[in-house]
Amino acid sequence: MTTITSAQAYLVDIDVETVRTDAVQAFLKQETVFVSITTSDGLTGVGYSYTIGTGGRSVLQMLRDHLVPRLEGQDSSKIEAIWMDLFASTRATTVGAITSLALAAVDTALWDLKCQRAAAPLWKVAGGFRRDVPLYDTEGGWLHLSQDELVSGAIASRDAGWGGAKLKVGKASHREDLERLLAVREAVGDRFDIMVDANQSMTAAEAIRRAHSFEPVDLFWFEEPLPATDISGHERLARATTIPIAVGESMYSIAQFREYLERGAASIIQVDAARVGGITPWIKVAHLAESFNVAVCPHFLMELHVSLVAAVPNGRYVEHIPQLRSITRNEMAIKDGHALAPDTPGLGIEWDPDAIDDRRVA
């Protein structure tokens, strides 16, 4: 038995690598919550979770007060059992963001241990469908950027061989959104995917109106047009437009994804391993989407998600937003417009302990 002998949780703040704005907020910093687990066979697994500016200390306290104390003495190979034990112990706060983010930090550490013990990379242990996955860019599409900057960013992504680029929408006038999208489409041609993201900023009526105006752009998807809690609004929107509707980054349980899929309210699933509670539920959501013949294109966390998208047959895209370079010694490999899942045992993220210690805040 690979008994857990010790575990600790700590918080690290990472500055954003570039200015990032959308229709509702700015990315202030990445509050990164780490969990380190050591086992009786001499291995140490490191897992992590994150917020984009607030709530990190709350996640950390949930871990320190309630989850980490339950780990010592457990068999680290029993990942499902540990996940369910921790989930059951916090039923008063589930399903919710704080608990799911805390669970994810533990779960990713356990998967790191599992892959190390198997002497295999995550993408193989989690399924092993393929190593390389298509890449799309978000860094050139933020809402504060000018139209010319959007165009130049999309052209750069196309010329690099990437499959697409995502642009933020939600300007005061739908006409301004449309002008910006049409300018990008004209510049990149019709063989390059353009995604748009409204970050939950619209009513159903406004989303339907903007979707109709966006249809000539031939968008690959319309992301988070409405609040994630408005399933009926997404259902109405999906029926009203030919543009695929993408959701998932603001959903925290498998059941939420099931309801969206059952009601035909989404046709792209953007499950985030941190926000859904870790790799264990992420894989379940991916297979659930596969049963509905729906693609998975996860939100953020490209350094982790590249391996998960590579693991499953319905993984379609990885989102390019680099954010860990200040605390890691390696970067996600990119070749011929595709991201390559790390081939080293574990999560494939080579942490820089000194850089992490320099940024610890709790």
Secondary structure as UniProt FT lines:
FT   STRAND          3..15
FT   STRAND          29..39
FT   TURN            40..41
FT   STRAND          44..51
FT   HELIX           56..62
FT   HELIX           63..67
FT   HELIX           68..70
FT   TURN            71..73
FT   TURN            76..77
FT   HELIX           79..89
FT   HELIX           91..93
FT   HELIX           97..118
FT   HELIX           122..125
FT   TURN            126..127
FT   STRAND          132..137
FT   TURN            139..140
FT   TURN            143..144
FT   HELIX           147..159
FT   TURN            160..161
FT   STRAND          164..168
FT   HELIX           174..188
FT   TURN            190..191
FT   STRAND          193..197
FT   TURN            199..200
FT   HELIX           204..214
FT   HELIX           215..217
FT   STRAND          221..223
FT   TURN            228..229
FT   HELIX           231..240
FT   STRAND          245..247
FT   TURN            249..250
FT   HELIX           254..262
FT   TURN            263..264
FT   STRAND          268..269
FT   TURN            273..277
FT   HELIX           279..291
FT   TURN            292..293
FT   STRAND          295..296
FT   HELIX           302..311
FT   TURN            313..314
FT   STRAND          318..320
FT   HELIX           325..327
FT   STRAND          333..335
FT   TURN            336..337
FT   STRAND          338..340
FT   HELIX           353..358
//
